[in-house]
Amino acid sequence: MNKFSLQPFNTFGVDAQCSNLIKIYSEQDIYDTLLTYGDPYKVVGGGSNILLAGDIEATVMLNQIKGIQVIDEDDNHVLVTVGGGENWHNLVMWSISHNLSGLQNLSLIPGSVGAAPIQNIGAYGVEQSSCFHSLRAISLTSGLTKLYYREDCKFGYRDSIFKKLDAGKYIITHVSYMLSKEVNINVSYGAIRNELNNRKIETPTLKQISNVICDIRASKLPDPIVVGNAGSFFKNPIVTIEAYESLLQKYPEIVAFPFGDQMKLSAGWLIDRAGWKGHSQNGAGVYKNHALVLINDGTNSGGDIWQLAMDIQADVLTKYGVEVAPEVNVWG
Ligand SMILES: Cc1cc2nc3c(=O)[nH]c(=O)nc-3n(C[C@H](O)[C@H](O)[C@H](O)COP(=O)(O)OP(=O)(O)OC[C@H]3O[C@@H](n4cnc5c(N)ncnc54)[C@H](O)[C@@H]3O)c2cc1C
């Protein structure tokens, strides 16, 4: 029987019920939950990458395991282990305040540290995998602990083993990152460079890069506290060079980026060009400043947002022959 509302725990702010809702503060809480409540189990961190399309028959564990601990250090690096329920942006701010580089481009990404490896979060030319060292996870079926090193995680573009073979099988309790004592910056992204130029900053500090990124993000993306959303709803589709060239002939202004020996198309451009930007239906909308972001435009039901997502997917497929797959995890 579903009886606990997940509305406060998802950034779309939609209502959906689950069977049990347990706050997890320690590994012992996980063992107790596995012994006390029946499966299936679902894990929620900040709820910023899920769409609850309906009620779920599951025991939901809300990861609240906190703490940032320095485990090891040498002349060049510091190894930190972080509780999976720690807020991601807090970790980035902590690293900057300790003058450790690697995470600054990932400033202001919502959500928890434990979720970061799941889709290998990325922004402004950097993915969390570049500093990732290892993680500790507990199996939701056996209760056994497993350590994953970088090679085990099979990180890719918004992808990892936790979205494929090991999807839904583990709760990540701790993640370790190797941060650099050398100031190691990546400002190759045009928007960052331009903004640094505007501010007449030639040799930026980690804090200045973070500030620029926070300001760019705040100007482009809706704040989930004000407008319910989960960031980019769709992934950018990867296509062959031939498929890209055939689209380029029809749409010379198409936006795409090289991706290995393939091309990554801008899903935002495809959706915008198909006429969806600013569209709203049944309380679900496409953000007026960013076609990749679906918003809660007054609905209580994630089903309305999922319907809009499916309508967009079908339209993009018909118009361009390209499938835009959700980046967001859809439940219920
Ligand atoms: C405004 C906005 C901007 C965003 N910008 C970006 C961006 O620039 N780049 C980017 O990559 N993402 C972005 N996102 C998406 C989101 O912030 C990330 O995916 C983030 O890592 C989700 O963290 P969370 O704790 O909220 O995960 P949740 O939404 O709680 O969960 C997401 C998935 O991870 C699983 N999960 C969560 N925690 C654990 C755990 N401890 N163990 C096992 N499984 C777990 C859940 O079961 C679910 O499948 C954005 C979202 C918003 C709302």
The ligand as an SDF file (V2000), in Angstrom:
LIG
                    3D

 53 58  0  0  0  0  0  0  0  0999 V2000
   18.6330   22.7420  -12.4020 C   0  0  0  0  0  0  0  0  0  0  0  0
   19.3650   21.4480  -12.6370 C   0  0  0  0  0  0  0  0  0  0  0  0
   20.5760   21.4520  -13.3180 C   0  0  0  0  0  0  0  0  0  0  0  0
   21.2780   20.2630  -13.5500 C   0  0  0  0  0  0  0  0  0  0  0  0
   22.4730   20.3350  -14.2150 N   0  0  0  0  0  0  0  0  0  0  0  0
   23.1820   19.1930  -14.4310 C   0  0  0  0  0  0  0  0  0  0  0  0
   24.4470   19.2490  -15.1080 C   0  0  0  0  0  0  0  0  0  0  0  0
   24.9490   20.3120  -15.4590 O   0  0  0  0  0  0  0  0  0  0  0  0
   25.1030   18.0770  -15.3320 N   0  0  0  0  0  0  0  0  0  0  0  0
   24.5950   16.8760  -14.9120 C   0  0  0  0  0  0  0  0  0  0  0  0
   25.2490   15.8540  -15.1540 O   0  0  0  0  0  0  0  0  0  0  0  0
   23.4040   16.7960  -14.2700 N   0  0  0  0  0  0  0  0  0  0  0  0
   22.6870   17.9240  -14.0140 C   0  0  0  0  0  0  0  0  0  0  0  0
   21.4810   17.8560  -13.3760 N   0  0  0  0  0  0  0  0  0  0  0  0
   20.9570   16.5460  -12.9570 C   0  0  0  0  0  0  0  0  0  0  0  0
   21.2640   16.1820  -11.4780 C   0  0  0  0  0  0  0  0  0  0  0  0
   21.6810   17.3020  -10.7670 O   0  0  0  0  0  0  0  0  0  0  0  0
   22.3330   15.0880  -11.3720 C   0  0  0  0  0  0  0  0  0  0  0  0
   21.9850   13.9650  -12.1110 O   0  0  0  0  0  0  0  0  0  0  0  0
   22.5940   14.6880   -9.9180 C   0  0  0  0  0  0  0  0  0  0  0  0
   23.7190   13.8220   -9.8460 O   0  0  0  0  0  0  0  0  0  0  0  0
   21.3860   13.9710   -9.2980 C   0  0  0  0  0  0  0  0  0  0  0  0
   21.6360   13.8320   -7.9190 O   0  0  0  0  0  0  0  0  0  0  0  0
   20.4690   13.4740   -6.9280 P   0  0  0  0  0  0  0  0  0  0  0  0
   21.0890   13.1960   -5.6210 O   0  0  0  0  0  0  0  0  0  0  0  0
   19.4410   14.5360   -6.9610 O   0  0  0  0  0  0  0  0  0  0  0  0
   19.9150   12.1380   -7.5790 O   0  0  0  0  0  0  0  0  0  0  0  0
   18.4400   11.5850   -7.5180 P   0  0  0  0  0  0  0  0  0  0  0  0
   17.5800   12.3780   -8.4390 O   0  0  0  0  0  0  0  0  0  0  0  0
   17.9900   11.4450   -6.1270 O   0  0  0  0  0  0  0  0  0  0  0  0
   18.6540   10.1290   -8.1460 O   0  0  0  0  0  0  0  0  0  0  0  0
   19.0620    9.9880   -9.4960 C   0  0  0  0  0  0  0  0  0  0  0  0
   19.3470    8.5060   -9.7680 C   0  0  0  0  0  0  0  0  0  0  0  0
   20.4480    8.0830   -8.9890 O   0  0  0  0  0  0  0  0  0  0  0  0
   20.0620    7.0480   -8.0770 C   0  0  0  0  0  0  0  0  0  0  0  0
   20.7530    7.3270   -6.8170 N   0  0  0  0  0  0  0  0  0  0  0  0
   20.7860    8.5000   -6.1300 C   0  0  0  0  0  0  0  0  0  0  0  0
   21.5900    8.3810   -5.0650 N   0  0  0  0  0  0  0  0  0  0  0  0
   22.0580    7.1110   -5.0620 C   0  0  0  0  0  0  0  0  0  0  0  0
   22.9250    6.3760   -4.2140 C   0  0  0  0  0  0  0  0  0  0  0  0
   23.4920    6.9180   -3.1310 N   0  0  0  0  0  0  0  0  0  0  0  0
   23.1690    5.0790   -4.5100 N   0  0  0  0  0  0  0  0  0  0  0  0
   22.6120    4.4930   -5.5920 C   0  0  0  0  0  0  0  0  0  0  0  0
   21.7860    5.1300   -6.4360 N   0  0  0  0  0  0  0  0  0  0  0  0
   21.5230    6.4330   -6.1780 C   0  0  0  0  0  0  0  0  0  0  0  0
   18.5670    7.1410   -7.9560 C   0  0  0  0  0  0  0  0  0  0  0  0
   18.0170    5.8870   -7.5920 O   0  0  0  0  0  0  0  0  0  0  0  0
   18.1860    7.5890   -9.3550 C   0  0  0  0  0  0  0  0  0  0  0  0
   18.1900    6.4790  -10.2290 O   0  0  0  0  0  0  0  0  0  0  0  0
   20.7540   19.0280  -13.1050 C   0  0  0  0  0  0  0  0  0  0  0  0
   19.5210   19.0210  -12.4110 C   0  0  0  0  0  0  0  0  0  0  0  0
   18.8510   20.2030  -12.1720 C   0  0  0  0  0  0  0  0  0  0  0  0
   17.5540   20.1810  -11.4000 C   0  0  0  0  0  0  0  0  0  0  0  0
  1  2  1  0
  2  3  1  0
  2 52  2  0
  3  4  2  0
  4  5  1  0
  4 50  1  0
  5  6  2  0
  6  7  1  0
  6 13  1  0
  7  8  2  0
  7  9  1  0
  9 10  1  0
 10 11  2  0
 10 12  1  0
 12 13  2  0
 13 14  1  0
 14 15  1  0
 14 50  1  0
 15 16  1  0
 16 17  1  0
 16 18  1  0
 18 19  1  0
 18 20  1  0
 20 21  1  0
 20 22  1  0
 22 23  1  0
 23 24  1  0
 24 25  2  0
 24 26  1  0
 24 27  1  0
 27 28  1  0
 28 29  2  0
 28 30  1  0
 28 31  1  0
 31 32  1  0
 32 33  1  0
 33 34  1  0
 33 48  1  0
 34 35  1  0
 35 36  1  0
 35 46  1  0
 36 37  1  0
 36 45  1  0
 37 38  2  0
 38 39  1  0
 39 40  1  0
 39 45  2  0
 40 41  1  0
 40 42  2  0
 42 43  1  0
 43 44  2  0
 44 45  1  0
 46 47  1  0
 46 48  1  0
 48 49  1  0
 50 51  2  0
 51 52  1  0
 52 53  1  0
M  END
$$$$
